[in-house]
């Protein structure tokens, strides 16, 4: 057999000719077949064009999934009165009660905090985000660009608990900071998303948190400090294209969203490849002018893109794993911005809309039991924390149940999570056993019961807020999920 170097020498003339002319060197057999070539060649051209567009499209879908998802949510939350969140741009939507099974937008909502969510339009001017003195209560405002990459935080860990005001500006803003504003935080895109979380100690604590939420403010810079100023209600958000009516709708949405919110310049080599099939900022005309075969390839890529990323999420792709649990890397929340982990960014987005920095909160997700089989409500499971083995955190931790669509699970006792602060029953040896099953494990064990959906697959998440270094570095992880006998 010829060596690899000799094979390369044998192939090189043909490869050079193909690269320079687009044609392979002719042989006698090739010449003899020329008479019947036109029809078959046309079919081959269509075939490679479709396959090429499909292969590039799959990669582009992974890259662009976060901006596609956030663009859809921005329109829904701003214009659909039946949705919650439902709020104009540059205003908060406050969740006034702990999230429950009535929320159906996915994203694995937590049951530990009251959310204050919204989208910022920073294209015309910055906004000022302000909060009152929060005492010793945990709170955070996570700020992410339209590619689901965090660009800043306001909260207990990062800026402290005393009352403060912070200017959130679009890229390249050159104005002056008001004297009573503590800090300028610059977004990488003209639009941004904010996820506020305020810890709720117990159900009777909700009214106190509501009063704090009433004091959270988002004010356009031009109105900051003007007493009695009426905040504008901007719901002027363009609608994503309809995938049911147009197989290229996702790509049209992506192109428009990327034009409005340009990608990072470091991604230029990848964007140049996407542009060969009409994907990227300023590519609307090229997409429309693609040949039919290329359009078919892109349609195929879009049709399977979301499901593919869902499967990657469940398989733990681009994440760390241990004991059957999947958890994010130390770059969690900034994947794709500080590195080129676009798979991790897409997986993070599809599972949580946006993900916290690891130092703020790190989540462990399990889709399978100790034997690697999918978690299913047809079975009963236990999670045993050995004595001294609870999550090492500065703030708090919880274990939450989700259905296959990443929503909270409806159940007869309205319990969606178990927290470390709950009065959990301990075993004689000091361990703590949690019971994951659709029916009660018995009255003496119900304090440790987290109901699962009957006869349906589910997943669970251990959230750690203010994780200690042992969690961030992967030295601590939850115990395995064991099928009960």
WOHU-V791755 format. One record per backbone hydrogen bond with DSSP energy under -0.5 kcal/mol. NH is the residue of the N-H (numbers start at 1). CO is the residue of the C=O. Records with the same first field share a line. If there is no record, write none. Layout:
# WOHU-V791755
NH->CO ; CO
This chain:
# WOHU-V791755
7->3
8->4
9->5
10->6
11->7
12->8
13->9
15->11
16->12
17->13
18->14
19->15
20->16
21->17
22->17 ; 18
23->17
31->27
32->28
33->29
34->31
36->33
37->34
38->34
40->36
41->37
42->38
43->39
44->40
45->41
46->42
47->43
48->44
49->45
50->46
51->47
52->48
53->49
54->50
55->51
56->52
57->53
58->54
59->55
60->56
61->57
62->58
63->59
64->60
65->61
68->64
69->65
70->66
71->67
72->68
73->69
74->70
75->71
76->72
77->73
78->74
79->75
80->76
81->79
83->80
87->77
89->234
90->119
91->88
93->117
94->92
95->93 ; 115
96->94
103->100
108->406
114->198
115->113
116->196
117->93
118->194
120->192
122->120 ; 190
127->168
128->219
129->127 ; 166
130->128 ; 217
131->164
134->161
137->134
140->197
141->154
142->140 ; 195
143->152
144->142 ; 193
145->149
146->191
148->145
150->148 ; 333
151->143
152->143
154->141
156->139
159->155
160->155
164->131
166->129
167->183
168->127 ; 166
169->167 ; 185
173->170
181->178
182->165 ; 180
183->165
185->167 ; 183
186->184
187->169
192->120
193->144
194->118
195->142
196->116 ; 194
197->140
198->114
199->138
200->112
201->199
205->202
206->203
209->205
210->206
211->207
212->208
213->209
214->210
215->212
216->213
217->130
219->128
221->126
223->220
224->220 ; 221
226->223
227->225
229->226
231->229
234->89 ; 232
235->233
237->235
243->241
245->242
246->242
249->246
252->248
253->249
254->250
255->251
256->252
257->253
258->254
259->255
260->256
261->257
267->264
268->265
270->267
271->267
272->268
273->269
274->270
275->271
276->272 ; 273
277->274
278->275
279->274
283->280
287->283
288->284
289->285
290->287
295->291
296->292
297->293
298->294
299->295
300->296
301->297
302->298
303->299
304->300
305->301
306->302
308->304
309->305
310->306
311->307
312->308
313->309
314->310
315->311
316->312 ; 313
317->312
319->316
320->327
322->325
325->322
326->365
327->320
328->363
332->329
334->331
337->334
338->334
342->340
345->341
346->342
347->343
348->344
349->345
350->346
351->347
352->348
353->349
354->352
358->332
360->357
361->357
362->464
364->462
365->326
366->460
368->324
369->373
370->481
372->369
375->367
377->456
379->376
381->436
382->482
383->434
384->480
385->383 ; 432
386->384
389->386
393->391
394->466
395->465
396->465
398->463
399->418
400->461
401->416
402->459
403->407
404->457
406->403
409->401
410->408
414->411
416->414
418->399
420->397
422->419
424->422
427->431
430->427
432->385
434->383 ; 432
435->448
436->381 ; 434
437->435 ; 450
445->442
446->442 ; 443
448->445
449->446
450->435
452->437
456->453
458->375
459->402
460->366
461->400
462->364
463->398 ; 461
464->362
465->396 ; 463
466->360
467->464
468->392
471->468
472->468
473->469
474->471
475->470
476->470
482->382 ; 480
484->380
